[in-house]
Structures are given as structure tokens and as C-alpha cells.
Amino acid sequence: MSSQVRGGTRWKRFALVMVPSIAATAAVGVGLAQGALAASFAVSGQDFKVRADKLDGDNLIQYGGIAKGHDLDPNGKPQNHPVTISGFSHAEITNMCQSLVTPTPLGSITLQLRTGNKGRPAVAENIYLDVAELDTDAEFRNLDIGVAVGDESHKTKAQAGTVSSPYAFSQRADKAILTNVRQKAWATTAATFKLPDLKLRLLGGDQPCYEDIKD
């Protein structure tokens, strides 16, 4: 992959605009890699792509929700996007790549994060994913469909701020193993997220972690 954008880009001006946010992101990444910070990924109301070889999660809870983007509806209000919220009490993610492509006046820029390889998976505690699209091979153990979101018997509770309805339902499982994961998400939050061998890169052009899958 090339990190150069060609064709007359003014890199000094670009650096003045981008360096502060890159430095802040890198500092957060270092903290996460050391297990020092709670994690929250919600990138300016944009969706981002996540690819992983495997996600091994305990105590899955899954239910519908709404994510707000920065795109506006005809009334000038933030556009709502339906999502599936997936929560795990504990998850281990192998060979994860997360990418966000942002158009700028200087051309597209891709922020890419890689972790969880070299035999050490990324490890998250109490993680919630606001998922717009998911393609994967899935195995569920002790799957229970049609459980109310507010069911107190499950080890993973609904995400804080979730508005429950007496007609709402969800599914849960003691174990969920997802392989060959390709996902678009609007947000990720976790109590802690340890990212071994974290690599954070700012790349020129459109370089997502995976290309869209055609049906």
C-alpha cells in the first residue's frame, strides 16, 4: 500500500490541518494498547469498515437500535440509521483491521488501524457494536431468540441509554463465534479494549480494509 497522494497536494498545509487530530488518535491508540482506556469509536457520524479473521464472544445480546449520522434529512436534522446492536461481555478478535475513508479537498484519506495478529488477539470487555452490515460465518451456542431487551437474567445488559419497549425483542447466546468477518459499523464502545501490536496509519486515497461484497 502507498501512503502518498500525488497530483499537486500541498503537504505542508495538509499536515497543519491533520497532525493535531492524528496525534490525539495515536495517543488514544497507545492507551488502548496498554489497556489503560475505555474505548469509544464513533467517527463524526460516519460509518466505518471492520474486517477480522475471527471474533470469539461470550454472552451475546443482539437487538435493534438507531444511530445518528451527520448527514441531514430534508428537515435539516441528523439522519437516523437503523442498526443492530451486538453486545458481548468478553470478546477476542483475531487479525482486526478498522478503516475510515474521508473525502477532503485534497482527495480521499484513509485512517486504518490494525491489531490482533502475531498470535495475540485484541481483547474487549463489555463491548457493543452498532452494526449496519455484517457478512460472516457464524456459530451460536445456546441461542435464544425473542427475549426482551431488558431481560435481567442475561449476563450482558442492554447498552446504556437504550430505550426499551414492551414489544422489543432480541436474541442472545452463551457463545458466538464469527469467522471471516466483514462489517460496517456506526460506533463501537467497550469498557476496555486491549490492542496488541497496534498499527495506526494515515493513507492517501481510498484504501478500506475490504471492498464491498456484491450480492
Secondary structure in CASP SS format (residue, H / E / C, confidence):
PFRMAT SS
TARGET T0000
AUTHOR 0000-0000-0000
METHOD secondary structure of the structure
MODEL  1
M C 1.00
S C 1.00
S C 1.00
Q C 1.00
V C 1.00
R C 1.00
G C 1.00
G C 1.00
T C 1.00
R C 1.00
W H 1.00
K H 1.00
R H 1.00
F H 1.00
A H 1.00
L H 1.00
V H 1.00
M H 1.00
V H 1.00
P H 1.00
S H 1.00
I H 1.00
A H 1.00
A H 1.00
T H 1.00
A H 1.00
A H 1.00
V H 1.00
G H 1.00
V H 1.00
G H 1.00
L H 1.00
A H 1.00
Q C 1.00
G C 1.00
A C 1.00
L C 1.00
A C 1.00
A E 1.00
S E 1.00
F E 1.00
A C 1.00
V C 1.00
S C 1.00
G C 1.00
Q C 1.00
D C 1.00
F E 1.00
K E 1.00
V E 1.00
R E 1.00
A E 1.00
D E 1.00
K E 1.00
L E 1.00
D E 1.00
G E 1.00
D E 1.00
N E 1.00
L E 1.00
I E 1.00
Q E 1.00
Y E 1.00
G E 1.00
G E 1.00
I E 1.00
A E 1.00
K E 1.00
G E 1.00
H E 1.00
D E 1.00
L E 1.00
D C 1.00
P C 1.00
N C 1.00
G C 1.00
K C 1.00
P E 1.00
Q E 1.00
N E 1.00
H E 1.00
P E 1.00
V E 1.00
T E 1.00
I E 1.00
S E 1.00
G E 1.00
F E 1.00
S E 1.00
H E 1.00
A E 1.00
E E 1.00
I E 1.00
T E 1.00
N C 1.00
M E 1.00
C E 1.00
Q E 1.00
S E 1.00
L E 1.00
V E 1.00
T E 1.00
P C 1.00
T C 1.00
P C 1.00
L C 1.00
G C 1.00
S C 1.00
I E 1.00
T E 1.00
L E 1.00
Q E 1.00
L E 1.00
R E 1.00
T E 1.00
G C 1.00
N C 1.00
K C 1.00
G C 1.00
R C 1.00
P C 1.00
A E 1.00
V E 1.00
A E 1.00
E E 1.00
N E 1.00
I E 1.00
Y E 1.00
L E 1.00
D E 1.00
V E 1.00
A E 1.00
E E 1.00
L E 1.00
D E 1.00
T E 1.00
D E 1.00
A E 1.00
E E 1.00
F E 1.00
R E 1.00
N C 1.00
L C 1.00
D E 1.00
I E 1.00
G E 1.00
V E 1.00
A C 1.00
V C 1.00
G C 1.00
D C 1.00
E C 1.00
S C 1.00
H C 1.00
K C 1.00
T C 1.00
K C 1.00
A C 1.00
Q C 1.00
A C 1.00
G C 1.00
T C 1.00
V C 1.00
S C 1.00
S C 1.00
P C 1.00
Y C 1.00
A C 1.00
F C 1.00
S E 1.00
Q E 1.00
R E 1.00
A E 1.00
D E 1.00
K E 1.00
A E 1.00
I E 1.00
L E 1.00
T E 1.00
N E 1.00
V E 1.00
R E 1.00
Q E 1.00
K E 1.00
A E 1.00
W E 1.00
A E 1.00
T E 1.00
T E 1.00
A E 1.00
A E 1.00
T E 1.00
F E 1.00
K E 1.00
L C 1.00
P C 1.00
D C 1.00
L C 1.00
K E 1.00
L E 1.00
R E 1.00
L E 1.00
L E 1.00
G E 1.00
G C 1.00
D C 1.00
Q C 1.00
P C 1.00
C C 1.00
Y C 1.00
E C 1.00
D C 1.00
I C 1.00
K C 1.00
D C 1.00
END
